[in-house]
Amino acid sequence: MSTIVLINTSYPDKDSNSYTKLSIPLGLLSISSPLISAGFEVILIDPQIEKDYIKKIEIALKEPPLFVGMTVFMGSNILNALNLSKFIKSIDARIPIVWGGPLATSSPEICFNHSPVDYIVMGMGEKEVIKVAQKIEQGKPLNSLANVSYKDNNTIHKKPIYNFCGDIDSLEYPDLTMWKRGIYQLNYIPILTSRGCPRNCSFCYNNTFTGRKKWYGRSMQNVLNEMSFWGNYFNKKSFHFIDDNFLVNTKRACHILKESIARNYQIDQILGHLNDFKPEILNLITGYIHHIGFSIESASYKIQKLLNKIIDLEKAFGILEYFSKNNVQVITTNFMFGLPT
Ligand code: SF4
């Protein structure tokens, strides 16, 4: 059986004071499921959890894998991906390195020009990664793959971003069994109920990665089945909805919340756009969900226009006050600084 090594590149520098508990390698877990179903062995290495991850990587590479895969996005993650890729090439330059994720998808040229990455899967990777593994296993070139960019000598061949057009419910659940220690440390189960966003904020990775204004919501039944599946597996009733915008479809969100309440599930977090906190949503989440998040980004109308994200500040203050009065324990709002004017 051919092996693929996946490395979570999202981990804090040892000197940093990161306030987040653990970064969930959901992209890697999402591609693990179809790879395993297609008959490949997957080794996941997470430096957040494996203290001696360098040794673990060295052991995993003793028998060269088909490729080493990483998710690359903004932040310290880029440096980690770069350093790990160089390290892997220093062990065995023949091992292909495959990147995916928002940054690699939106800026493949930068990635190819500044790192030893061999291939970049453009956009959602569940389907394309199987073809990558099969081609490498068969010793065939990857240049015929529709959504995999590559560098040939000094020429970058940039391919279009994968355009998902199937049934989102047909995708396998992320393989959380690959990350058991993470789940036990988090003490909750992360659930991604949707992908993308129908809004069009100019800075958002969804515009490139998932497609401009595209939103794929899983059906209520599919989401609840996954909650039930992992809840039973890990013997937990605590979940976080980690969607960028859980509230896009009010009816769907209300159904999922109502059924979660009926099942006595504890939902610890939802994130949504301010305008999507409709009265029926507020009724359901008040007193039920401890952590609610939405982003303001900027109080300047000029900057908001630049970001294509107009936020009604009066409404934002009103909802913050409402959550505070109703004992929401954690309210997160994000702001951006340093934007050009
Ligand atoms: S509302 Fe949030 S998820 Fe949607 S496009 Fe804007 S930043 Fe992205």
Boltz pocket constraint, residues with backbone or C-beta under 6 A from the ligand:
constraints:
  - pocket:
      binder: B
      contacts: [[A, 196], [A, 197], [A, 198], [A, 199], [A, 200], [A, 201], [A, 204], [A, 205], [A, 206], [A, 244], [A, 245], [A, 273], [A, 309]]
      max_distance: 6.0
